[in-house]
Amino acid sequence: MSWIDWLVMFGSLILIAVYGIYKTRTVHTASSYLKGDDEKRWWEIGLSVMATQASAITFLSVPGQAYDSGLGFIQFYFGLPLAMIVISVFFIPMYYKLKVYTAYEFLEQRFDLKTRTFTAVLFLVQRAFSTGITIYAPSIILSQLLGWDLNATVIFIGGIVTLYILSGGTKAVAVTHKQQMFVIYAGMFTAFGCLVYYLSEYISFNESLYVAGALGKMNIISSGSESGTFNWSDRYNLISGLIGGLFLQLSYFGTDQSQVGRYLGGESVKESRLGLMFNGLVKVPVQFFILLTGLLVFVFYQFNQPPVYFNQVAYEKTQQSEYAGELKSLESQYNIATTQQIALNRKLAEQEITGDAVQIDLLKKSQVETDKLRKEINAVVVKANPGIDDDHDYIFMHFVMQYLPVGLIGLLFAVIFSASMSSTSSALNGLATTFSVDIYKRMIHKNASEKQHLQASKVLTVMFGALAIVFALICSMFDNLIEAVNILGSLFYGTILGIFLTAFLLKRVKGNAVFIAAIISEMVILYLDFSIRYDWNTPKLEIGYLWYNVIGCLLVMIIAYFISLFNPRLTEPLDA
């Protein structure tokens, strides 16, 4: 990168952090630090909620997902708008009525202390690990793209976020989210515009979509059925997106403190509701836009020579390994196949691309061949680089570095860092708030003064920041980064949501019953996932991870109901 790119990137990040520290310099109470000043308007809430979701993983993995698999991933978000309605109707009024700092305070009032504590611990465990992934995922990619030391990159991202949260807590998160979202959208819209401009040399935007569709990348809706039978292991289809996605989004937005904290600081119930509805209306189109950007990168490489492997560091290591000969042979075949495919595409473009069915069929066959060779190359690189699985998380930023002009490259790197900071800041704030309110102030130091509570909250912010960095330094890559976070969330979110829905809907169920049900449910979900992941020689049910949210939630509700129905002794709460 040029010095201009470095200036744009570091200038953006430093200005955001300094602005956050400056605007929150007057935060001197535990209430303001943990909850804000109850003054956020609906649009601020909406942007903050969106910024919490917009991790760096989104902008690294989602375009790569579209490049490899098309637009089908958008089905993951189909349940989100409905989830926003349910949370606005049931969750938000209850939280405001009880004047809670965290979602888990409600559970003690409805059930008992041990249920509140158990649920808070489930959140703390999964969010601490997932925060490590949200730091590690962009760090390992950025370190390779920029030539930085991995550990230094992890510490840089985690450290700068911890610094400005330490100064202003929840308010600092909300303030910086606005600037981070501006940088993110400015960068992504610019990249999209550049792609359309570059492609215009060959084909129009509509023709680009035609090419993508002809090659099977435009299938947005999938029924999930194969030969008349529903495929439960299919991760992304209409049914899993609407049902499994609904349960996941309900738990994430309704019970995860990293999100709940974003709207509890609103001016009123109305403002919080409007903020969530804004997110429900905008999130799906925004996610589609990011996928579409990745799709255009795919079309771009139909007319321009793609690299043999997008992760250049892994590729160069393979060239120096014992697999170099095998790689060279496949590379030669791949270059011939892609050169022929590019020539065919350019010929079709000259013929207005939509007219010749025979040529389109040849193009499809050519794509099948290049995909086959790419998979074989990937297998060789993986053998030479244990611990990696694929290169699609590098696709978008490789395009950025190779083709975008000076200045814009720095802006797109600022996008990735800003996204990482926005999601990490919300997570660390949620972790610190939950531990401070639900464990420290409730169980460790009940009589803590305002000053002691504030100091403890800041210490906890630093502690969880350090813990997330440690997790980031020791965790390993998944095959797709955005799926890693979603899978980890799904292992716990179903149980958590089941506890909350039991509280809302099953009035006869008390603390002991739901506590026992939650433990059983969580054990079942962990067994399901581990038996599939590690191929245990035991009975197992192969299903997509989105269904964990449905199963976990329903198990808690059903088991708790029957316990309270058949064992009246367990209907009364018993504090731990």
N, C-alpha and C positions, 0 to 999 in steps of 0.2 A: 504493500500500500504506500501511497505517497504521503508526504507530510501534511497535506491538506486533509486526507482521510483520517489520519491520526488526530488532527486538530478537531475535526467535526465530531469524531467519536468521543474522545475524552472531554471535549468542551461541553457536549450535551450531557454526559453523565455527571460531570462535576457540578455544572450549573443546577441540575435537578437536585442533587444531594445538598448543595449549599442552600438552595431555596427552601428545601424542606426543613433544614435546621433553623434557618432564619425565621420562617413563618411560625414555628412552634417553640420559639425560645421562651415564651411566657407560660408554658405548661408546667405547673407546679403542684398539681393535686393528683392523687391516685385516680379520682373519678374522671378527670380530663384526660389523663394518660391512657386509661384503659378503655374509655368509651367515647372520648371526644367531648365536644361542648353542646351536643344535641342541636346543631345548627345547619346540618347538611341539607341542601335542597335535592329534589328528585334527580336532576340531571347529574349532580355530583355523586349521588349514591349509585346511579346507573353506570357511570364511568368507572367508579371504584370497583363495583361488582365485576364489570367486564375486565378491568385491569388485573384483578385477582386471578381470573381464569387464563388471561393471556400470557402464559409463561413462555419462555424462550423455546420450550419444546414445541409449542404450537407453530411457531414460525420456522422451525427446523424440520420437524417431522411431518406436519400436515402437507406441505408442498411435495415432499418426497412420497408420501402416501398416495397423493393424486397421480404423481409421475408413474408409480408402479402399478397402482390398482384402480385408478380412476376416481370418480366422485362419490362412490358408494359410502365412504366414511361419513358423509353428511347425515346419514340415517341415525348415527349415534346421538344427534342433537334433536331428533324429532319430538322427544318427550319433554324438552325443556320449556316451551311456552305453556303447556298445561301445568307443569310443575310450578311455574311462577304464579299461576292463578290460585292453585291450591295453597301455596305458602302465604300469598297475600290475604286469602280468606281466613285461614285457620291459625297459622303460626305467628304472623306479625302482630295481630291484635292481642294475642295471649302474652307475648313477650313484653309488649308495651304496658299492658294492664298490670303485670307483675313487677315492672321496672327492674328487669334483670340486666346484669352485665354480660352473662353468658347464657347460652341455651340450656345448659345443664342445671342451672339453678331452678328452673321450672320443674325438673324431674324430682327434686327433693320435696317440693311443695305438693306434687301430685302423688309420689310414691314414698320414697325414704332416702336416707343419706347414702346407703350402700349402692342403690341403683344410680343415683347421681354420680357417685365416685367412679363406679364401673364404666359408665358411659363416657365420662370425661377421660378416663384412662385409655379407653379404646380410641378416642379421638387423638390423644397425645401420642400414642404409639404409631398409628398410621400416618399422622400428619408429620411427625418428626422424621420418619423414614422417607416419606414422599417429598419433603422439603429438601432432604439430602439429594434426591434424584433430580429435582428441579434446578439445583445448583450444579451438580455433577454433569448432567446431560449437555447443557450448552458449553460447559467448561472444557470437556474433552474434545468437543468439535472445534471450539474457538481456539484452543491451545494448538491444535494441529494446523488450522487454517492460518493462524497468525504466527506460529512458531514459538509460542509461549510455553513456559513450564506449566504442566497440568496443575500441580499443587498450588502454584502461585496464582493461577487463574481462579481456582476454587476459592482461595482465601480473599482475592480481590473482590469477587462478587459477593460472597457472604459477609466480608468485613465492611464494605461500604454501605450495605443495606442495614446491618446491625447498628452502624454509627448513627444514621439519621433516625432510625426508630428509637434508639436510646434517648435522643433529644426530645422527641415529641409524641411517642407512642402512636395511638390510633389516629390522632390528628395529623401526624407526619405522614402516615400511610395515605390518608385521604388527599392531602395536599400534593404529594409527589405523584400520585396516580394520574392526576389531570395532565401534568407535563409529560409523563411517560406515555400516556395514550396519544397525545399529540405527536410525539416522535414516532411512535409505532405506526400510526395511520399515515403520516406524511411519508414515511419510508416505504410502506407497502403499496400505497397508491402510485408512488413514483416508479417503483419496480414494475408494477403492472403496466403502467403507461409505456415504459421502455420496451417491455416485451411486445406489446401491440405494435409499437413503432418498428421494431426490428423485424417482426413477422410481415409487416406491410410490404416489405421488399419482395415477398414471394406471394402471399395470399392475404385476403381480408380477414377480419376478425370472425365473421360468420363462417368463412371457409376453414378457418382454424378449428372451430368447433365441429365442422363436418369431418375433418381429418381425424380428430380425436374420437368422434363417434364411430367412424368406420373401423377404427382400431380397438373398439371395445372399451373406451375410457369414459363414456358419457352415460353409463348405466347408473342413474341416481337411485332408483328404487329397485330393491330386490325382495322377492316374496319369502325367500329362505327355504323354499320347497324344491326338492329334487326328486323327479319321477313320482310326484304326488305325495311325497313324504317330507315333513318338515325337518330341516337339518338343525338340530339344537346346538351343534358346535359352531355353526356359522355366526361369526361375531357381529356382522353388520348387515341387518336386513330390516324391513319395515316393521315387523312384529317385535324383534328384540329392541329396536330403536324406540318404538312407542311405549312398550311396556317396561322392558329392562332399563331403558334410558330414563323413563319417567321416575322410576324408583331411585335410580342413582342420582338424578338431579334433585329430587325431593330431599334426599339425605344430604347432599352436598350444600345446597342453598338453604335448606331449612334447619339443619342440625350441626353443620361444620362451622366452628367458631371463626375460622378465617373468612367465611362469607357472612355469617350472622353479624359479626362485628362491623361489617361494612354498612348495614342498614339500621342497626340499633341506635346509631348516633344521628339519625335523621330528625328533622324538626317535628315531625308528627307521624302518625300512622299513615296518613294520606301520602306524605312525601316518600316514605319507605315503600309503600305499595307502588307508587308511580315509578320509582327507581327500578324495582324488580320487573315491572311490566315493560319498561323501556328496554331492559336487558333481554326479556323474552322476545320482543319484537325485532331487536337488532342483531342478537347473537347468531341466529341461524344464517341470515344473509351475509354477515361478516365472515363466518366460518366457510360458507360457500365461496366467497370471494377469495379467501386464502387457498382453498382447494383449486379454484379456477386458475390462480396464479401458477400453481404447480403443474396444472394441465397445460398451460401455455408454454411452460418450460419444456414439457414433453414434446409439444408440437414444434417448438423452436429447434430441438435436436433432431427433428425429422428433416430439417433443411440444412443443418450444420453438424459437423463431425462431433459426436459426443466422446468424452474420454472413455478409455477402457474401464476405468474404475474411478468413481468420484472422490473417494477417500485417497488422496494422493500419497499420504504418509504410509498407509497400509500397502498401497500399490508398490511404492519404492522399496519397502522392506521385503516384499515378495520377490522383487527383482534380484535382491541380494541373497535369497534363501535357496534351499535345495529344490524348490518348486519353480525356479526361474525358467527352465526349459519348457515345462508344461504351460506356464503362463505365456511365454513368447509364442508358442504354437497357437494357442487359443486367441491371443491378441491379433495375430496375423489374419485368422479366419474372421474375427469380429470386425476388423477394419475393412476387409473386403466386403463383408455383408452390409455394413452400415454405409459404405461408399455407394454400393449398388442401390440401397434403399433411398439415400439422399438424391441420387440421380433420377430415380423413379418418381419421387415426390416433386422434384422440380419440373419434370416433364408433365406431370399431372397438373401442376400449378399453371403451366403455360396453356393447358387445355381447359382452364376454368374448373378443374379438379373434381367437379361433381358429375361429369358426364359419362365416364367410361367404366362400366361395371367390371369388365375384364381386367382393366388396370388396377381398380380398387381391390379386386381379388388377389392380384399379384402383390399388392402392397401389404395386404393382411398376411399372406404367406411369408413375405420378407420380414415382417415384424415378429412373427412366430419364431423364425430362425434366429434373429438377433436377440430376442428374449431368452431363447435356449442357450445361446453362447454366453450371454451376460450371467446367467445362473451358473454355468460351468466355471466361468472366470471367478465369480463370487466364491464358489466352493474351494477353488485353489487358494484364493487370498485368505479365506478363513482358516484353511489348514496351516498357512504360513504365519498367521496372526491369531493365535488362540485368544478368545475373549471378545472378538467382534463377530457380528452375524450378517451385516448387510451394510450397504453404503448409501441408502436412500436418505438418511439424515444429512448427508453432505451435498445433495444434489442442488438445492436452491442456492446455498451460499457459494458453491463452486461456480455456478452461473454468474452470480453477483460479482465475484472477484475477477472473472475472465472477461465479462462483457459490459458491465456498467461503467460509466465515465468516472473520472476522479471527483471526489466529493460525495458522490452518491454511494460509493462503496463504504465510506466511513459512516454515512447515514444508516445504511442497512446493518452494519455491525452495531451501531447505537441502538437500532431496533431490537436486536437480539439481547443485548445487555439490559436495555430498559425493560423488556418483557420479563427477563429473569429477575430483575430487581423488584418489579411490581408484584409478581406472584410470591416471591420469597418474603417480601416485607409483610404481606397479608398473613402468610403462614406463621412467621415468627411472632407477629403481634397476636394472632389467635392462640398460639401455644403459650406465650407468656401470660396472656389474660386468663386463659383457662386454668393454668396451674396456680396463678396468683389468687383468683377468686374462689375456685372450686376446691382447692387443696390447701394452699398456704393460709388464706384468711378464714377458711371454714374449719380446718382440722389441725393446723400446726400452730397458728398464732391468732386465735379468735379475737383477742383484745388489742390487736395491732393498731397503733395510731395512724392518722392520715399520712404522716411523714414516713413512718416505718413501712406502710403498705406501698407507698410510692417507691421507696428505695428497694424494697423486695421485688417489685415489678420490673425495675430497671436491671437489677441483678439477674432476674429470670430471663429478660430479653437477651442479655449477653450470654447466659448459659445456653439457651436454646440456639442462639446464633452459632456458638462454638460447637454445639452438638450436631447441628445440621452440616457444618463444615466437615466435622469428623466423619459423619455418614457419607458425605459426598466424596471424601478422600478414599474410603474403603469399599464403596459399592461398585458393582460391575454393570456393564451395559446389558440392556435387554435388546431384543431384536428390533423393536421400534419404541422410541422414547416416550411418545405420547401414550402408547398403550401401557407402558410400564406404570405410569402414574394412575391411569384409569383402573388397571387390574388391582393395584395395591389398595386403592380406594374401595373397590367393589368387595374386597375381602372383609371389610369392616362396616361399610355404609349400610348394608342391608339390616344387620343387627341393630345398629343405632337407630335407623328409621323405624324399625319394628317397635322399639321401646317408645318412641315418640308417638307413633300412631296408636299404640295401645293406650297411651295416656289420654289421647284425644277422643278415641272412639269406643273403648271398652271400659266403661265406668266402674263395673264391678271388680275389675282386676286391680289388686293391690301390689305392694312392693315385693313381697317374697316371691309371688308367682311370676312376675315379669323378670325378676332377677335370675331365677332358675332358668326360665325360658331363654333369656339372653345368652347365658353361658352355654346351654345346649346348642342353640342356633349357631353361635360363633364356632364351636367345635366342629359342627357339621360342615360349615362353609370351608374351614381350613382343611378338613379332610378331603372334601371334593376337589379343591384346587391342588393340594399336594399329591393326591393319588393320580391326577391327570399329568401334572408337571413332572413328577419323578417316576411315573409308570409303575406304581406299586402293584404287586400281584394280588390285588384284592378287588372286590366288586367296586366298580366306579361308574359314574355317569358323565359322559363326555358332553359338556355344554359350553357355550360361549360365556365369557366372564360377566357380561351384562346381566345374565340370569341369576348370578349370585345375589344381586341386590333384591330381586323378587323373592327368591327362596329364603334368604336370611330374614327379610321383613315378615313374610307370611308365617315362617316357623315360629318366630317370637310371639306373634299375635295368637296363633292357633294353640301353641303349647301353654302359654300363659292363661288363655281362656279356659282350657280344659283342666288345668291345675286348680284354678279358682272354682271351677264347677264341681269337681269331684273331691277336692280336699279343702274344705272350708277353713282348716287351721292355717292355711297358707294365704288367706285372703287379707289378713291384717298385716300392716307393715311392721318390720322389725329392724331398727337401726343397727348398723354395724358398730 
